[in-house]
Amino acid sequence: MRHKRITIQFLLLLLFLWALHRKYYHLSTKKLQRIYQCWSVNTQTEELKLSDWFLPNASRPMKMTTNWSAPIVWHGTYNEVVLEDYYTSHKITVGLTVFSVGRYTNHYLHTFLSSADRFFMVGQKVIIYVLIDDFFKMPWLELSPLRSIKIFEIRREKRWQDISMMRMKTISEHIVDHIQYEVDFLFCMDVDQIFRLNIKWKMLLLIAFALSLMVIKHHFRIKKYLQKINLCWDQEAEEPQLSKWFNPKKRPDVITTTGWLAPVIWQGTYDRQVLEKYYKRLNITIGLAVDASGKFSYQDLQQFIQSANKHFMIGYNVIFYILVDSFSRVPPIVLGPLRTFKVFLIFRDSMWEDLNFIYMKNLHDYIITHIQHEVNFLFIMTANQIFKDDFGVETLGKSVAQLSAWWYFKNVKNFPYERRSKSAAFIPFEEGDFYYHSAIFGGTVQEVLDLITEYQKGAIQDTKNGLSSTYERHLNKYFFIKKPTKLLSPEYNWDPSFRIPPQIKCVKIAWQSKGV
């Protein structure tokens, strides 16, 4: 059994090596030219030498190196601080695949995942790939910061009687289709194991040096050149001026610029390619938190995730944060390349009956403990919506608000603002800009956190004064005081029960019910 396991692990390493070769070898001429241009003007951290971190102890009887000079890592033979500094500066992502079928799922998977969450590559970005034959047997747990998950459901094939062969075939397919685009290093492990201590850089280096030195040198050279590209781009990257990508004159039929000069994004007003060049260089990660608790159904969440996987920020790293009040409400989730997810439980508070307040309180806590460390931008949406067209980087901004389809074509005097002067959400009758929809808002993580914090303060103040105002009215008060830097037109959140007016050229997201 032991020899069989060693053989499997060796073959998996070869697959890993092949994926790296495929990822980094095929570089275009323009990219190579860019490499050498950047290489001449930048200084980049050199490849880590074995002598920098490996400290073999001659007094110990164990064998320290192989015949081909690869290190054999024992406790006390490595300088973890050096390794931490090196890999942290490179901002790597480490993948961990675990194959779990049949009785192994019930017996081992939860223990493996919980121990890996606690001990595997602590402090670094990790994607856990779970290959399972029944999605509904997936044991859910809340992952720590910097960890997300991706599930691949395995279809058994009669021709593969050998479970090891099926495992190899499945992992190799997902490396080609997904994993090679998402991680820098990959470990493949058996599910019937438990992590006991931190497994960190010593394993990375052990794997690296145990492979063919010639191929690894090739990989690190290409990797280093690609890092120089990113460094050079980062130094040159300046956010494009509004006039470079936004042309309000293309839509004279609608409001395209606010009184405080923020753009209102309509179909035809933006050049996404200009923005793509900027954001691709930054290697950003975008979070999408979805409220799937309370009144939202299992089907609502399933349709939302399926459509978001197809249309939300295609080509960028995306983490879906799914907030539910029961793990049983999580449907099968099949995601494309560059997208992973995390499930968070919503904890009830006996002091509060308002579901919006409970959700926002939980979201606030998860942003502080997890989300702020993982993404550059964050959108908050409700589950009873469905993406109909691409929701791209034209929507990114410091503070992003969604115009309400119900009220955009109405007079500001009729907007349903909070009019009671004692309420924290109060807006006087003679004032107001737009009416914003609570189903979507976003921006940088700090801006989203500030909005939620102010909403909580306002709701608590109203409660003390014996008042109760809706979450949406508090959101409108926040944007009335602190103007959003970008507004999304009703095209980005349309009610299909309305007759579509000529101003709506392309519906990006459609409501699924009146109760958004």
SULMO-V76546 format. One record per pair of residues at least 12 apart in sequence whose ideal C-beta (glycine too) atoms are under 7 Angstrom apart, sorted by the first residue. I is the first residue (numbers start at 1). GAP is how many residues later the second one is. D is the distance in whole Angstrom. If there is no record, write none. Layout:
BEGIN
I:GAP:D ; I:GAP:D
END
This chain:
BEGIN
5:185:7 ; 8:156:5 ; 11:157:6 ; 12:159:7 ; 12:176:4 ; 13:194:7 ; 13:198:6 ; 15:156:7 ; 15:157:5 ; 15:160:6 ; 16:170:5 ; 17:194:6 ; 17:198:6 ; 19:156:4 ; 19:161:5 ; 20:199:5 ; 22:158:7 ; 23:157:5 ; 24:195:6 ; 24:198:4 ; 24:199:6 ; 34:195:6 ; 35:190:4 ; 35:193:6 ; 35:194:6 ; 38:190:5 ; 38:191:6 ; 38:193:7 ; 38:194:3 ; 39:186:7 ; 39:189:5 ; 42:186:6 ; 42:189:5 ; 42:190:6 ; 44:180:6 ; 44:183:6 ; 44:184:5 ; 44:187:6 ; 45:41:7 ; 45:44:6 ; 47:173:5 ; 47:177:7 ; 48:38:5 ; 50:21:6 ; 52:30:6 ; 53:25:6 ; 53:26:5 ; 53:29:5 ; 53:30:5 ; 53:152:7 ; 54:17:5 ; 54:23:6 ; 54:24:6 ; 55:22:6 ; 55:23:7 ; 55:24:6 ; 56:21:6 ; 57:19:6 ; 57:20:6 ; 62:12:6 ; 64:13:7 ; 70:139:4 ; 70:140:5 ; 71:134:7 ; 71:135:7 ; 71:138:6 ; 73:129:4 ; 73:132:7 ; 73:133:5 ; 78:124:5 ; 80:120:7 ; 80:121:6 ; 83:118:3 ; 83:122:7 ; 84:117:7 ; 87:37:7 ; 87:114:6 ; 90:137:7 ; 92:32:7 ; 92:92:4 ; 92:93:7 ; 93:32:5 ; 93:34:6 ; 93:89:7 ; 93:90:5 ; 93:91:6 ; 94:27:5 ; 94:30:6 ; 94:32:5 ; 94:89:6 ; 94:90:7 ; 94:91:5 ; 95:32:5 ; 95:34:6 ; 95:84:6 ; 95:87:7 ; 95:88:4 ; 95:90:7 ; 95:91:4 ; 95:92:7 ; 96:20:6 ; 96:24:6 ; 96:30:6 ; 96:32:5 ; 96:33:7 ; 96:91:5 ; 96:93:7 ; 97:32:4 ; 97:34:7 ; 97:74:6 ; 97:89:7 ; 97:91:5 ; 98:14:6 ; 98:32:6 ; 98:33:7 ; 98:91:6 ; 98:93:5 ; 99:32:5 ; 99:68:5 ; 99:92:6 ; 100:30:7 ; 100:31:7 ; 100:32:5 ; 100:91:4 ; 101:32:4 ; 101:53:6 ; 101:62:7 ; 102:31:7 ; 104:87:5 ; 104:88:6 ; 105:27:6 ; 105:32:5 ; 106:31:7 ; 108:83:5 ; 108:84:5 ; 109:30:6 ; 109:82:6 ; 110:29:4 ; 111:83:6 ; 112:79:5 ; 112:81:6 ; 112:82:7 ; 113:15:7 ; 113:26:7 ; 113:28:6 ; 114:27:6 ; 115:79:5 ; 115:80:4 ; 116:12:7 ; 116:79:6 ; 117:24:7 ; 117:26:5 ; 117:27:5 ; 117:30:6 ; 118:77:7 ; 119:76:4 ; 119:78:6 ; 119:79:5 ; 119:80:6 ; 120:75:6 ; 120:79:5 ; 121:78:7 ; 121:79:6 ; 122:76:5 ; 122:78:7 ; 124:22:7 ; 125:21:5 ; 126:20:6 ; 126:21:5 ; 127:21:6 ; 127:23:6 ; 127:55:6 ; 127:56:6 ; 127:213:6 ; 128:19:7 ; 128:21:5 ; 129:21:5 ; 129:23:7 ; 129:45:7 ; 129:50:7 ; 130:19:6 ; 130:21:5 ; 131:21:5 ; 131:23:6 ; 131:39:6 ; 131:40:7 ; 132:19:6 ; 132:21:6 ; 132:22:6 ; 133:21:5 ; 133:23:6 ; 135:16:6 ; 135:18:5 ; 135:197:4 ; 138:13:6 ; 140:187:4 ; 140:190:7 ; 140:203:6 ; 142:202:6 ; 142:203:7 ; 143:199:5 ; 145:224:7 ; 145:225:5 ; 145:228:5 ; 145:229:7 ; 146:227:6 ; 146:228:6 ; 148:171:5 ; 148:192:4 ; 148:193:6 ; 148:194:5 ; 149:191:6 ; 149:192:6 ; 149:193:7 ; 150:185:6 ; 150:190:5 ; 151:182:6 ; 152:22:5 ; 154:16:6 ; 171:17:6 ; 177:160:7 ; 178:159:5 ; 181:156:5 ; 181:157:6 ; 182:155:7 ; 182:156:6 ; 185:19:6 ; 230:53:7 ; 233:48:4 ; 234:47:7 ; 237:41:6 ; 237:44:5 ; 237:45:6 ; 239:39:6 ; 240:34:5 ; 240:35:7 ; 240:38:5 ; 242:21:6 ; 244:30:5 ; 245:25:6 ; 245:26:5 ; 245:29:4 ; 245:30:5 ; 246:17:5 ; 246:23:6 ; 246:24:6 ; 247:22:6 ; 248:21:6 ; 250:18:5 ; 250:19:5 ; 251:15:5 ; 251:17:6 ; 251:18:5 ; 253:250:6 ; 254:12:6 ; 254:235:7 ; 254:249:5 ; 256:13:6 ; 258:175:7 ; 258:229:7 ; 260:223:5 ; 262:221:7 ; 262:222:6 ; 262:223:5 ; 262:224:6 ; 262:225:6 ; 263:223:6 ; 264:223:4 ; 264:225:6 ; 265:129:6 ; 265:130:7 ; 265:221:7 ; 265:222:7 ; 265:223:5 ; 265:224:6 ; 266:223:5 ; 266:225:6 ; 267:224:6 ; 267:238:4 ; 267:239:4 ; 268:237:7 ; 270:124:4 ; 272:120:5 ; 272:121:7 ; 272:122:6 ; 275:118:5 ; 275:119:6 ; 276:117:6 ; 279:114:5 ; 279:117:7 ; 284:32:6 ; 284:33:7 ; 284:92:4 ; 284:93:7 ; 285:32:4 ; 285:34:6 ; 285:89:7 ; 285:90:5 ; 285:91:6 ; 286:27:5 ; 286:30:6 ; 286:31:7 ; 286:32:5 ; 286:89:6 ; 286:90:7 ; 286:91:5 ; 287:32:5 ; 287:34:6 ; 287:84:6 ; 287:87:7 ; 287:88:4 ; 287:91:4 ; 288:20:6 ; 288:24:6 ; 288:30:6 ; 288:32:5 ; 288:33:7 ; 288:91:5 ; 288:93:7 ; 289:32:4 ; 289:34:7 ; 289:74:6 ; 289:89:7 ; 289:91:5 ; 290:14:6 ; 290:30:7 ; 290:32:6 ; 290:33:7 ; 290:91:5 ; 290:93:5 ; 291:32:6 ; 291:68:5 ; 291:91:5 ; 291:92:6 ; 292:30:6 ; 292:31:6 ; 292:32:5 ; 292:37:6 ; 292:91:4 ; 293:30:6 ; 293:31:6 ; 293:32:4 ; 293:53:5 ; 293:66:6 ; 294:31:7 ; 294:61:5 ; 295:220:6 ; 296:86:7 ; 296:87:4 ; 296:88:6 ; 298:31:6 ; 298:33:6 ; 300:83:4 ; 300:84:5 ; 300:212:6 ; 301:28:7 ; 301:30:6 ; 301:82:5 ; 302:29:4 ; 303:83:5 ; 304:79:5 ; 304:81:6 ; 304:82:6 ; 305:15:6 ; 305:28:6 ; 307:79:5 ; 307:80:4 ; 308:12:7 ; 308:79:5 ; 309:26:5 ; 309:27:6 ; 309:30:6 ; 310:77:7 ; 311:76:4 ; 311:78:6 ; 311:79:5 ; 311:80:6 ; 312:75:6 ; 312:79:5 ; 313:78:7 ; 313:79:7 ; 313:80:7 ; 314:76:6 ; 316:22:6 ; 317:21:5 ; 318:20:6 ; 318:21:4 ; 319:21:6 ; 319:22:7 ; 319:23:7 ; 319:55:6 ; 319:56:6 ; 320:19:7 ; 320:21:4 ; 321:21:5 ; 321:23:6 ; 321:50:6 ; 322:19:6 ; 322:21:5 ; 323:21:5 ; 323:23:5 ; 323:36:7 ; 323:39:6 ; 323:40:7 ; 324:19:6 ; 324:21:7 ; 324:22:7 ; 325:21:5 ; 327:16:7 ; 330:13:6 ; 344:22:5 ; 346:12:7 ; 346:13:6 ; 346:16:5 ; 347:15:6 ; 349:12:7 ; 356:115:4 ; 357:102:5 ; 360:92:5 ; 360:95:6 ; 360:96:6 ; 361:95:7 ; 363:89:6 ; 364:85:7 ; 364:88:5 ; 364:89:7 ; 364:92:7 ; 367:78:7 ; 367:81:7 ; 367:82:5 ; 371:74:6 ; 372:73:5 ; 375:70:6 ; 377:19:5 ; 377:65:7 ; 377:66:7 ; 377:67:6 ; 378:64:6 ; 378:67:5 ; 378:70:5 ; 379:61:7 ; 379:63:4 ; 380:61:6 ; 380:62:6 ; 380:68:7 ; 381:58:6 ; 381:59:5 ; 382:57:5 ; 382:134:6 ; 384:127:7 ; 384:128:4 ; 384:129:5 ; 384:131:7 ; 384:132:6 ; 385:54:6 ; 385:124:5 ; 385:125:7 ; 385:126:6 ; 385:127:6 ; 385:131:7 ; 386:123:7 ; 386:124:6 ; 386:126:6 ; 387:121:7 ; 387:122:5 ; 388:119:5 ; 388:120:6 ; 388:121:6 ; 388:122:5 ; 389:117:6 ; 389:118:7 ; 389:119:5 ; 391:117:5 ; 391:118:7 ; 395:93:6 ; 397:46:6 ; 397:88:5 ; 397:89:3 ; 398:45:5 ; 398:46:5 ; 398:49:6 ; 398:87:5 ; 399:44:4 ; 399:48:5 ; 399:85:5 ; 399:86:5 ; 400:41:6 ; 400:42:4 ; 400:43:5 ; 400:84:6 ; 400:86:5 ; 400:88:7 ; 401:35:5 ; 401:40:6 ; 401:78:5 ; 401:83:4 ; 401:86:5 ; 402:34:6 ; 402:35:5 ; 402:37:7 ; 402:38:4 ; 402:39:6 ; 402:86:5 ; 402:90:6 ; 402:91:5 ; 403:31:6 ; 403:33:7 ; 403:34:7 ; 403:84:6 ; 403:85:6 ; 403:86:6 ; 403:87:5 ; 404:31:5 ; 404:32:6 ; 404:33:4 ; 405:85:4 ; 405:88:6 ; 405:89:5 ; 405:90:5 ; 405:93:7 ; 406:89:7 ; 407:28:4 ; 408:82:5 ; 412:20:5 ; 415:17:6 ; 415:20:4 ; 417:15:6 ; 417:56:6 ; 417:59:6 ; 418:51:5 ; 418:55:4 ; 418:59:7 ; 420:47:7 ; 422:43:6 ; 422:45:6 ; 423:39:6 ; 423:44:5 ; 423:46:5 ; 424:34:3 ; 424:37:5 ; 424:38:5 ; 424:50:7 ; 425:33:6 ; 425:44:4 ; 425:48:4 ; 425:49:5 ; 425:52:4 ; 427:49:7 ; 427:50:6 ; 427:53:6 ; 432:48:7 ; 433:47:7 ; 435:41:6 ; 436:39:6 ; 436:40:5 ; 436:43:5 ; 437:56:6 ; 438:33:6 ; 438:34:4 ; 438:37:5 ; 439:54:6 ; 439:77:5 ; 440:48:7 ; 440:52:7 ; 440:53:6 ; 441:34:7 ; 451:27:5 ; 454:24:5 ; 455:16:7 ; 455:19:5 ; 455:20:7 ; 455:23:7 ; 458:16:5 ; 458:19:7 ; 459:15:6 ; 490:14:7 ; 491:13:6 ; 491:14:7 ; 491:15:6 ; 491:16:6 ; 491:17:6 ; 492:16:4 ; 492:17:6 ; 493:16:5 ; 494:13:5 ; 494:16:6 ; 495:16:5 ; 496:14:5 ; 496:15:7
END
